[in-house]
């Protein structure tokens, strides 16, 4: 069974640009969550999607958005990039989500904003 | 974003020594999960604790959930070099989910 796949693995963007990251969950998993990991702030929850609907949201500005498609694949978008958005972005999938079951993480997308 | 301070932040141990990390919340939790992240890797699920006072063991790892469901610990007996990494707790309050700051473990051979 293939694991969680995130693309691209590395990305360099300029301040003010926007970026879209992609996450393909494990087959059969309907929940996809996104996290931001930085040395200073640690691992922070961005949002969770389940069956194409955003079910939970962390404390991030509206520049951070996401969506989920009917095949459970998810995308995360960050608009008007700031230097502080440089981070490892991780997605995790689980069968039903809700933070009550094991989450399987992808390798992450390393975003650098210059 | 909300975070919980894990103690200690860093720990260096000689191979064979024991290691413990603590996770304390001010809020009663629905459950707590523990993850391990190797250097350069991604978090990998270790275990979930749900019941008050619950203790679970995985070989050399022992996980405890406090009686008040506000704190938890992870104890590793006789560390090995394969235990190197950062250990995170992940807390579910029922309507919020957040990670602890992590404890970075270095094992000296």
Interface residues (C-beta under 8 A of the other chain):
Chain A: X35 X41 X42 X43 X44 X45 X56 X58 X59 X60 X90 X92 X99 X100 X101 X102 X103 X104 X105 X106 X107 X108
Chain B: X1 X2 X3 X30 X31 X33 X41 X42 X43 X44 X45 X48 X88 X90 X92 X97 X98 X99 X100 X101 X102
